[in-house]
């Protein structure tokens, strides 16, 4: 899975195998090591929530959770299922931040990628 961060945008690109893994397990994770110590790494994750009850609306949009060494993009179950089962290449969300700022989140299928 490729990660691109630029200004207030976050972009994840998944290979075909990673899209399958996400569909089957609900999670794909990659770690980048910047040194030998455990705190010198960044793990980034794409994950979907658990299956919602039939009566509950899809109320929660895409979210990003960050803490030192870990970045998780959490996608609602129904949205994740629709994306992996369709021919849609991407989905995006503008997550509101403080002071009128937004974080643009883009998740894409990188189907030409063979890594």
N, C-alpha and C positions, 0 to 999 in steps of 0.2 A: 504494500500500500504506500502510495506516495503522498507526502504532505507538503503543501505549499502555504506559506504564511506571508502575506503582504499587506501592509497597512492594517486596516480593520477587516481583513478577509481571511478566511480559512478554507482551504480546498483539499479534499481527499479524493484520490483516484485509485480505484480498485481494479486489479486484473480480473480476468474471467474466473480464475480459481478462487480468488478472494471473495468475489461476489457469491460464488457457490458456498464457500465457508460461512459467510455472513448469513445466507439463506438457511443453512443447515444448523448452525450453532447459535446464531444471534450475536456473534461477536467476531471481530477481526482486530488483532493487535500487532504492532510493530515497535521494536525498540531500537533507538539509535544510541550508540555508546560514544561518549566524548572523552572517556578516560577509563581507568581501571576501577575506580571507586564506584559503588552502587549509586551514589548521589550524582555521578557524572553521566547520567543517561536520561533520555526522554522516551517514555512509552506513550504512543498515541493509539487510540482505540476508537473503533466505530462499533456501536452496540445498539440493539433495539430493546425496547421495553417488553415486558411480558404481555401476552395476549389479553386484550381488554374484554371485560364482560360484554355480552351482546347489547345490554341496555345502556352502557356508558358511551357518551360521545367521545370522539378523539379530541380531547380538550388541550392536551399538552403539546406544544410545538417542539421542534428540534431544539435541543439544549446542548450547551457546552459546559463541561465541568473541568476546571483547571486547578491543579495544586502542583507544587514544585516536583518536577520529574514525571508528571502525568497529565495527559490531555485526553478527555473522553468526549466524543460526540454521541449524544443519545437521541435516537430516532424513535418516534412512536411506532408501536407494533404494526398497525394497519398501513402506515405510510411505507415502512420498510418492506412489508409483504408485497404491496402494490409495485414498488420499485423493482424488486428482484424478479417478480413474475411477469413484468411487462417489458416491452421493447424500449421504454424510456431510458435514455442514457444518463440523465442526471435529475437531481432535485436540489432546490436551494431554499434558504430561509434567511431572513434578516432578523437577527435576535436583538431586541432593544437593549441598550446599555444605559448608563447614566448620562445626564446632560445632553439628551437628544442624539447620542451616538448609537450606531448599530454595528453588530458584527455580522458580516455576510458569510454564510456557511454554504458551501457548494460541495456536493458529493457526486462523483461521476464514475461510470463504468469505463474503464480504460481497456476496451475490448481488443484493441490492436496490440496491446502490450503482451509480451511473451516472457516475463521474468518469473 
